[in-house]
Amino acid sequence: MEFFKNGLHILYAVILAVVSFFTGEIITFIMLGFILMALLTINETLKKILKKLSAKGEGDE
């Protein structure tokens, strides 16, 4: 499953690269890549926090 997630990240990067190459917006590609990586990291962190809170909540009952 981890490879599939990384595969999707690579697919997003390739799509952005192709679009930016044809439009001539290489800097935009780089900045969108940084934003995408940051958002994906935030998303993964929030999922980990939710998982820990859910596990803690189940133990309290």
Residue frames as qw, qx, qy, qz and C-alpha x, y, z in Angstrom:
[[0.000, 0.885, 0.465, 0.000, 0.00, 0.00, 0.00],
 [0.328, -0.751, 0.097, 0.564, 2.89, 2.35, 0.75],
 [0.377, -0.072, 0.591, 0.709, 4.21, 1.94, -2.80],
 [0.157, 0.661, 0.661, 0.319, 0.78, 2.84, -4.18],
 [0.176, -0.918, -0.220, 0.280, 0.79, 6.09, -2.18],
 [0.355, -0.555, 0.377, 0.651, 4.25, 6.94, -3.46],
 [0.361, 0.246, 0.720, 0.540, 3.15, 5.98, -6.95],
 [0.078, 0.857, 0.504, 0.083, 0.30, 8.48, -6.76],
 [0.271, -0.840, 0.062, 0.466, 2.71, 11.17, -5.58],
 [0.393, -0.234, 0.594, 0.662, 4.95, 10.43, -8.54],
 [0.265, 0.548, 0.707, 0.361, 1.94, 10.52, -10.88],
 [0.056, -0.936, -0.290, 0.190, 0.93, 13.95, -9.53],
 [0.339, -0.669, 0.311, 0.584, 4.48, 15.22, -10.05],
 [0.391, 0.060, 0.703, 0.591, 4.62, 13.90, -13.62],
 [0.175, 0.760, 0.599, 0.181, 1.29, 15.48, -14.51],
 [0.163, -0.928, -0.071, 0.327, 2.40, 18.83, -13.06],
 [0.425, -0.440, 0.488, 0.623, 5.72, 18.56, -14.90],
 [0.371, 0.339, 0.707, 0.498, 4.09, 17.90, -18.27],
 [0.062, 0.890, 0.448, 0.055, 1.62, 20.74, -17.87],
 [0.279, -0.863, 0.092, 0.412, 4.30, 23.17, -16.69],
 [0.495, -0.186, 0.564, 0.633, 6.63, 22.18, -19.54],
 [0.291, 0.516, 0.645, 0.482, 4.04, 22.96, -22.19],
 [0.080, -0.939, -0.326, -0.073, 2.95, 26.20, -20.52],
 [0.469, 0.555, -0.237, 0.645, 6.49, 27.34, -19.75],
 [0.449, -0.745, 0.137, -0.474, 5.83, 27.68, -16.02],
 [0.702, 0.135, -0.629, 0.305, 8.75, 25.74, -14.52],
 [0.031, 0.259, -0.541, 0.799, 8.90, 27.88, -11.37],
 [0.674, -0.195, 0.040, -0.712, 5.18, 27.30, -10.85],
 [0.864, 0.026, -0.494, -0.089, 5.82, 23.56, -11.10],
 [0.457, 0.187, -0.650, 0.578, 8.48, 23.75, -8.42],
 [0.238, -0.216, 0.386, -0.864, 6.31, 25.83, -6.08],
 [0.800, -0.117, -0.158, -0.567, 3.26, 23.59, -6.60],
 [0.759, 0.100, -0.627, 0.147, 5.46, 20.61, -5.85],
 [0.182, 0.188, -0.622, 0.738, 6.53, 22.12, -2.53],
 [0.517, -0.156, 0.179, -0.823, 2.93, 22.95, -1.65],
 [0.850, -0.011, -0.399, -0.344, 1.77, 19.45, -2.60],
 [0.600, 0.124, -0.696, 0.375, 4.49, 17.83, -0.48],
 [0.065, -0.188, 0.510, -0.837, 3.62, 20.04, 2.49],
 [0.676, -0.110, -0.002, -0.729, -0.10, 19.27, 2.22],
 [0.833, 0.035, -0.539, -0.120, 0.53, 15.54, 1.93],
 [0.395, 0.161, -0.691, 0.584, 2.77, 15.65, 5.00],
 [0.329, -0.159, 0.346, -0.864, 0.12, 17.55, 6.97],
 [0.796, -0.046, -0.266, -0.541, -2.51, 15.04, 5.86],
 [0.731, 0.072, -0.660, 0.155, -0.42, 12.05, 6.98],
 [0.149, 0.172, -0.612, 0.757, 0.30, 13.71, 10.34],
 [0.530, -0.135, 0.152, -0.823, -3.38, 14.40, 10.94],
 [0.835, -0.013, -0.458, -0.304, -4.22, 10.78, 10.10],
 [0.542, 0.109, -0.711, 0.435, -1.66, 9.57, 12.66],
 [0.135, -0.155, 0.460, -0.864, -3.08, 11.90, 15.32],
 [0.710, -0.088, -0.114, -0.689, -6.62, 10.71, 14.59],
 [0.782, 0.042, -0.621, -0.031, -5.52, 7.10, 14.82],
 [0.325, 0.112, -0.685, 0.642, -3.87, 7.70, 18.21],
 [0.350, -0.115, 0.287, -0.884, -6.90, 9.60, 19.54],
 [0.790, -0.046, -0.334, -0.512, -9.25, 6.87, 18.34],
 [0.683, 0.045, -0.696, 0.218, -7.14, 4.17, 20.00],
 [0.099, 0.115, -0.578, 0.802, -7.01, 6.20, 23.23],
 [0.530, -0.109, 0.049, -0.839, -10.77, 6.75, 23.16],
 [0.799, -0.043, -0.528, -0.286, -11.50, 3.04, 22.75],
 [0.526, 0.060, -0.718, 0.452, -9.39, 2.18, 25.79],
 [0.128, -0.186, 0.396, -0.890, -11.24, 4.63, 28.05],
 [0.661, -0.202, -0.276, -0.668, -14.63, 2.91, 27.71]]
